[in-house]
Amino acid sequence: MHPLDLPPRRLRFPHWRVAATLTGGVWVLGLGGGAGAVDLELARQQFLKSCGTCHSATAGEPDRQGPNLYGIVGRSAGTRPDFAYSDALKGGRWVWDEAALDRFIADPQEAHPGTFMPYSQPDPQKRALIVGFLQQQAADPSAGKP
């Protein structure tokens, strides 16, 4: 079964337990609960399609319209140096984890009214791929460069 064929509840957070594993030369993201694996390349492609116009996610790349998301998992909101965050994010007192990223990507204005981000992704499976890609970078900073 392809990961995108799974029922949405199987890929929703906080049920993710992401562990980057090198298997047969292909990086995969393990999903908790025996749901199978998500191909890192599929996750990378979803990130680029959904987020890549406004965000980079590679160490050392400059910010674009949105901040570089490299290393965002585990970082406090609104703290990337030299980026002009909205007051909604600049004043944020939370850490970006799976649940916070999922909620924000689903509906940024509902999650943090006044944010500048206009994009939203209502599909939980696509959000899971995006967040999985960002989590994988936190697990192995040398992998997953778009």
Secondary structure as GFF3:
##gff-version 3
##sequence-region A 1 146
A	DSSP	three_ten_helix	3	5	.	.	.	ID=ss1
A	DSSP	alpha_helix	8	11	.	.	.	ID=ss2
A	DSSP	beta_strand	19	23	.	.	.	ID=ss3
A	DSSP	beta_strand	26	30	.	.	.	ID=ss4
A	DSSP	three_ten_helix	32	34	.	.	.	ID=ss5
A	DSSP	beta_strand	37	39	.	.	.	ID=ss6
A	DSSP	alpha_helix	40	51	.	.	.	ID=ss7
A	DSSP	alpha_helix	87	90	.	.	.	ID=ss8
A	DSSP	alpha_helix	98	106	.	.	.	ID=ss9
A	DSSP	alpha_helix	108	111	.	.	.	ID=ss10
A	DSSP	alpha_helix	124	139	.	.	.	ID=ss11
###
